[in-house]
Amino acid sequence: MRAASVGGDEDMASDTVGTSKAKAPKHTLSSWCRSEKSPLGNASLSVPSSSSPLLVEASPYAESSDLLIYGDSEPTGNLHILQQVDSDETNTNFTYEHVFLVNRPSQPISLSWSPLSKSSKTEENKFCFVTAAADNCIRYYTYITDTKAFRSLEFQGHTSFVNSVACHPKENLFSSTSDDRSIRVWDIETNSATFVAWLTYPGITTCWNHISPSCVLVGQADGTIKSIDTRLGETVQKMNSGAPLRSLDSSRANVVNVGAAAGNRIVLWDTRIVGNPVATKHTTSQPSLFRWSLASSNIFATCANGNFFMWDADHIDIAPHSHTIETSPRFSGLSWLHGRHVCVTGASKNLVFWKTM
């Protein structure tokens, strides 16, 4: 099977997995541009399909920092892996090529890179990631480029829609949460759940607490966020966003910071402080995605339908840098590139990259 190159016009076959040609065409981002109303620079990358990206995740790890994956809106649930090539240190230009395609049985809902992923120009590449999809099934994928070895593992246990998955930042584990009101931690080697905790409302999103690696964060539909110690088997901290939760993230650059999008507000916590959040910002729109920068301790981004915002947590009352897109579908997916002040979103039939100028 052929995997289409970025910007190419090849048809996608229905095989389970495929790699691009030996000399896959490269695609350089369009020139960074800036409007008079916003200091945000943006550049776009067309995707090799007739559908739009539903989610996008750049690898947050140094050993695989040039990898990016997006899931498209095709009913079969294609997952496309792009690899960054020919980048420069100024963040002015960088190029991606399409290197790998996985065809899932249904559309992806959530995705997370494993720290076992490796990317090298001289050694073998290893792609490892976990996904949840509309078929309520969790799958963990491993692909080694030199040997062409492909492995797909299914993880069964949730009894309802799986909303979110998150790989542990150091161990061979991942967490998942579901409408069945549970948070689970899975061991990839044994293909089994090592921890299960029951929630009072459906679980909407999960991530790991980077200040305490044994603690997993889970956000409930009612706006409650719990930090659960998987070794002690108990909730060690609770945070309340005060509105239905949409998105949650724990900062890697400043491990005490947790942020969320809930209702029409953005809520920030310092996990060293028990009780109320350190900041709450009411917005005119309802943000659906929240992500901390990987390169800055105080910068985060949100998406709200057709609006993209970049915020400074130290000055949250100051109007954020923003951009509005008029095309449909609107922004979907939000992720930051490792070591760069650049994030990426899906928009219409493009991946759009943003950076401060």
ABEGO torsion letter per residue (X at the ends): XBBBBBGBABBBBABABBBBBABBBBBBBBBBBBBAABABBBBBBBBBBABBBABBBBBABAAAAABBBBBBABAAGBBBBBBBBGBBAAGABBBBBBABBBBBABBBABBBBBAABBBBAABBBBBBBBBBBAAGBBBBBBBBAAAGBBBBBBBBGBABBBABBBBBAABBBBBBBBAAGBBBBBBAAAGBBABBBBBABBBABBBBBAABAABBBBBBAAGBBBBBBAAAGBBABBBBAGBBBABBBBBAABAABBBBBBEABBBBBBAABBEBBABBBBBABBBABBBBBAABAABBBBBBEABBBBBBAABAABBBBBBBBABOBBBBEBBBBBGBBBBBBBBEABBBBBBBX
